[in-house]
Amino acid sequence: MVILTLNCGSSSLKYQLYDWERHEAIASGNVERITIEGSFIKHKAKGKPELKAKRECPTHREAIDLVIATLLDPVHGAISDIREIRAVGHRVVHGGEKFAKSVLVTPEVLDTFRGIQDLAPLHNPANIMGIEAAQAVLPEVPHCAVMDTAWHQTMPDEAFLYALPFDWYANLGVRRYGFHGTSFLYTAKRAAVLLGKDPFAANLIIAHIGNGSSINAVRNGVSIDTSMGLTPLEGLIMGTRCGDIDPDIPFYIMKKTGMSAAEVENALNKKSGVLGITERWMDRRDIEIAADSGDERARLAIRMEGYRIKKYLGAYAAVLGHVDAVVFTAGVGERGPRIREYATEGLEGMGIKVDPERNHLSATRNAETVISADDSPTKVFVIPTDEELVMTEDTYALTRGTYDIHTNFTYGFQLPDYVNRERQAALRDEIEKNHLLEKILAHPALDRRPLPTR
């Protein structure tokens, strides 16, 4: 069975084609600049040459058509007939309070997404367009929605409610929802494996640090608090989002500058974060290069981002009482030693002690690593996330009628002997170039064993 997963952003489309019987991704890529002049696709299929091609995509429908045509391409593609795709999984950022797990897409489900799209105006409209476009191209197969917010539906009311007029919640849905749920689900299950614990006996703090960033407190395997709120704007400092600020700042700026509410909202979402601090960069790699060259704004941005993460680590440690592990994931979390250093330095009194050498060595997407010191009471892991695999497993189970909420469902990747074969093969190439990586592998026996065959 071949499953296609789609992650539609406002101007992008990320996709993966997964062969369930072979248990491997056979193609993946992304389409950039949808609705913007200069659209292009970057695509890689297993055993085929990589492709980068320009193709104008004024809407997501053209982008979906482009993805399907590329997957069928005799030179660069991965399948010979569109009918080989038997199901499609879609990322949906905001599911509101209605969904605590992934669902098959029905007209009623789509209407629910439309009704709450004001809660995620940068994401849900694109998610809906992507579903509708994919349904038009693949009308005969089941389509499934995997919500970022579903994972956080276990939060207690004292964590998800704001101290605002209660009817704002009752009538308008104003509450903390949280996001990055598929990433937190994957890394929580994997962290439990690395700890050798039942997933529902693990207390974790998981930091998903990327262009969008959030942090999650997990007690006994379920989410109990998270930094993002009604929208993805609250919480940590991000690439272009401000995170936590005094709520009166927007009103002050509007009064002082004459900016409209829409202009301020745009500035908070697209012109703030580390971009706002540096006024030049949002990519942390660029910021680190600038910091090493002496740029004071770049250095400030790194310190501020690390400091904000540290504040949340302390808060969530207090909430949990006992922390089995801190986990870093996503692009910056996985490959940003400097941010991890600033976020964890000085936390030895809380039982969090990072080994500087191990932290410096860990900058790979192909291995789960341990960066805590041997005498650290709390483990610190770097776990590359795999949101596409969560979407794929949910979609497969939904089409088979075996799916349930994660507390009643066992994922393939939470089994003790699970190995991602593509990452394992790439890791071996990395180790050939840097044997020191072996010192920080979280499960070296699995990483060194022969590649499984199917």
N, C-alpha and C positions, 0 to 999 in steps of 0.2 A: 504494500500500500504506500503510495506517495502522497505526502501532505505538504501543502504550500502554506507558509505563514507570512503574514503581511503586517508591517508596522508603518502606518501612514502618519507622517507629520504634516504640518501646514504646507511645506514646500518640498517634502522628501518622501520617499517610499523605500523602506528597507525590507528585504525579502529573503526567505530561505526555502529550499526544496529538500525534503527529508524522506529518505527511503526507510520505511519502518521495518521491513524485513531484514535489511542489511544494517539497521541501526546506525546510520551515518547520514550526514548532510551531503547531498550530491551537487548542490549549486547554491550560491548566495550572491547577494549584491545589493546595490541601492541606486535609486534614481534621484538625482538632485535638481534643484531649481525648478520644480513643478510650479506652474502658474507664472514663472519668471522667465524672461528671455534667456536662452543659453542652456536649456535643459540637457542633461547627459546621463548615461547609465554606466556604472562600473559593475562588472559581472565576472564571476569565476565559477566554473563547473569542474568537478573532479576529473582530473586527467586531461583537461582541455586548456588551451591558451586563454589567458585573461583578456577581457574585452573592455575597452572604454570607447563609447561612441556618443556623439551628439545627436539628439532627437528632440524636437520641440514638443513639450507636453503642457498645453494650456490648462488641462484639468487632470485629475487623478485617473479619469477613464483612459486617456491616452497613455498615462504611465503604466497602468495595468496591462493595456494592450502591448506596450513595449516589453514589459517583463515576460509575458507569455510568449511573444515572438522570439525573444532571446533564449528562453528555455527550450524552445523548439528548433532553434537554429542548428543546422547540420554540423557547423564547425565549432561553435561555442556552447551549444545547448547541452541539456542533460536528459531530455526525453524526446521521443519521436512522435507522440500523439498526446494531445491535450487531455484525452480521456484517461491517461495514466494518473492524473491528479484526482484523488478520490475525496479530498476534504480540504477546506481552507480555514486556517485560524487567524483571527484578527485581534491585534492589540487595540484595546479601548482604554483611554486614560481614565475617564471618569464614569463610574457606574452608579454614583449616588449611594443611597442607603438600600436600594432594592436588591442588589446582588452581592451575595457572600461567596460566590463561586462562579466559575465560567459557565456559559450557557450556549445552547444552540440559538442562532439568530432567527428570529421570527419577526413579522411586521410589528407585533406588540413590543418586542425588545427594542427594535429600531425607534419606535415612537418614544419609548422611555429615554433613550439616548438623546433624541431631539429635544425632549422636554427639559433636560438638565444641561444642555450644551453651554448655557451661560456660565456654568460653574467651571468650565474649562474651555474658554473661547479660543485659545491657541491650539487646542488639541482635538476636542470632540468633533467639531465640524469636519476636520480632515479625516478622522476615523470613520465617520458616517459616510463621507464621500467614497472612501476606499472600499467599504463594505458594499455599497450600492454598485460601484464600478465592477468589483469582482463578481458580484452576483449576476451582473449583466453578461460578463464573459463566461462565467462558469455557473449557469443556472441550475444544473442538474445535481450538483454535489452539495453536501451540508456545509454551512458556514457557521463558525463558532466564534464567540466573543470572549476574550480573556481580559478582564478588567484589572487595572493597576490598583484600584481601591478595594477590591474584594478581600485581599489579605488582611486589611486593617479593620474589618467589620467585627473583630473580636475585642476592640478597644472598649473599656468601660466608659460610662457616661461622664465620670469626673475627668477623664482624659480627653474625650472628643468634644465636649461642650465648651463654648466660650461664655465668659461672664458678660453677656449681652442680654437685652430684652428677650425673654424666653420665646415669645411669639415669633421672633426672627428665625429661631430654629423650627418651631412647630409649623409655621406657615411658609417659610422661605427656604428651609433646609440649610440654614447657616450653622455649620459645625466643622470640626476637623475630620477630613476624610483620609488624607494620606495617599501617597503614590509610590511608584517603584515596587509595587506589590509582587510582581513576578520575580524580580531580582531578589527581594528579601526572602520569598518562599524558597527559591533555589539555594541561596547561600545559607539559610537557616538549616535546611535539611542536610546540606553538605557539612556544615560545621558540626552538627550532631554526629555524623559519621566520623569525622576527624577526632572528636572527643571520645568516641566509643560509647556514646550515651544514647538512650532512647530519645528520639526527637522531641518528645513531650516531657522530657526531664531536663532540658537545657535552657539556661538563662543566657541570653546573648545581647550584645549591642552591635548592630550592623550599620556600617557607614557606607552608603552608596554615593561615591564622589565622582562626578563627571561634570559635563556642562550644566546639567541639572543635578542637584545633590540633595539627599535627605538621609536621616539617621533614624533607626528603629530600635525600640526596646522590645525584646522578646522574652516573655516569661513562660516557662514550661512549653516552649514550642509555638506559642501564638503571640501575635502582635498586641501589645498593651499601650503603646504610645509611639508617636512619630512626629517628626519636625515639620513636615509640610501640612498645610491646613485645609481650608475651604478650597484653595487653589494651590498650584505648585509654587507659589511665590514666597510662602512663609518658610522660616527656618534658617538653614545654613547659607553662607555666602556662596554664590554659584558663578557660572561663566558670565551671564548677563543679568541675573536676577539678584535683588538686594538681600533677600532673606529677611530676618527679623529687623524691624525698625519701629520707632515711635509712631503709632497710628495717626498722630496729628501732623506728621511731616507732609503728607500730600496736600492737606488743606493749607498749611503754611506756605508751601511752594506756589500753590494756585493763587493765593492772595498776593504774594510778593512779585510773581512773574506774569500773572495773567494767563498762565497755561490752563488749558481745559482739563477736565477729568480724564478724557481719553489720552491726551498728551502725557499726563503724569503717569497713567497706567502703563503706557508704552515705555516711558523712561524707566520705570521700576522693573519691568519685565525684560527689556531689550538693551538698555543702556547703563545698567547698574552692575552689581557684582564686581568681579575682578576687572572687567572692562571699564566700569565706572571709576575704579580706583586708579588704574594705570592710564586710562584714557587712550589706550592703544591696543591692548591685547586681551583676548579672553581664553586663548589656548594656553594651558599651564606650561606646556613645553617652551613656548615663546617667552613666557614670563620667567621661567627658570634661567633661560639663556641670558635674558636681560638682567636678571638679578646678579648672575655671575659676572656680568660686564659692569656692574656697579650702579645699575638703575635703581634709585631709591624707592620709586613708586612700585616697581616690581617686587622689591624686597618687602615693602609694606603690605602688598596684596597677599603674598605668601604667609606673612605673619598673621594677618587678619583672618585669613581663611582657616589656618590651623588653630587659631585661638577660638574661633566660633565652634569648630568641631570639638575642641577640648571642653568647652563649657557644656555642650550636650552630653559628652561622655560622662562628665561628673554628675549631671542631673539624672541621667538614666541609670547610672550606678546606684544613686540614692533611691530611685524608684524601685529598682530590682532587688536591692539588698545584697544579693550575691550574684556575681557575674562569672560564668564559666569561660566565656571567650568574647573578645572584641574582634570583629571581622571588618576588613576593608575590601571593597569591591568597586566595580565599574572603572572606566578609563583612568581617572586620576588615582582612585583608591588602589588599583592594581599596579600602576606604573609610576606612581609619584612618591618616592621615598621621602622627599623633603616635606611634603604636606603631612605624611604620616608621622614624621619626626616631630614637627611642631605641634601636632595634635596630641601626642602622647608623652612628650617630655615632662618630667616633674610629677608623674602620676604614680610613682613607686609606692607612695603612702596609701594609694587605693588598691594596690596589688597588681598594677599594670606596669610591667617593665619590659621595654623593647630593647633587643640587642642591636646596637648601631650597625655592626657588620652585616647581620642578617637582613636588616631593613634595607640597607644599601643594595644588597644583592638581589632583592626581590623586586623585579620590574618586568614580569612576564605575564602573558595571557594564557600560557600553556601549562601552568602547574599551580597547585595549591601549596602554599608555603607557610612555614612557621617563622615569625620574626620576633617572638618574645624570647626573653632570656630564659635559661634553664631553671633559674630560681624564681621566675615570675609566677605568683599564685594564679593569675589569670592568663590564659593563653591568648596570643594575638596572632590571627591568621590573615593571610591575603588569599582570597578565593575568587578566581575569575568567574564572573556571573555567566549564566546561560539562559537568558529570558526566552530565546527561541525554542529551546528544548522544553521548557515548561509549557509554552503555547502548543507545541507539537504533541506532548503527552496528554494535555487536556483535550485537545481536538480529537486525538485517536480514541480516548476513553469515552468522550461524548458520543462519537459515532457508533461505538460498540455498546453503549448503555451501561458501562461499568464505572463511570465517573462519579465522584462525590466530593464534598468539601474536604480540604486537605487533612483535617483531623480524622477523616474516615477513609483516606485514600493513600496508597503507597506508590510513590514514584520510582521509576527504574533507577534514577540517579541517587536515591537515598539508600540503595543496597550497598553493603560493605565492599563488594568487589567491583563496583561500577568504575569504568574507565572510559573517558572520551578518547576514542582512537585517533582522531585527527590531531587533538592537542598532544596526545602522548607521542605521536610521531614527530611533531614539530619540536617538542621538548627535547627529544633525543638529539636533534640537530643543534639546539641551543647548548646542551650540555657538552657536545663535542667542542664547541667554541669556548665554553666557560665551565670547567669541571667543578668550580666552587658552588654552582647551583645545587649540586647534589646535597650539600650541607644543610639546605633549608627546606627540602621537600617534606611535605606533611605526611605522605605515605610512600616512602621510597621503594618499599617492596612491590607495590603495584606499578609505580612508574618505571621500574626496571624490568618488569617481567615481559616475556615476548608479546608482541602485538597479537590480539585475538583475531581470528579469521572467521568469516561468516559463510 
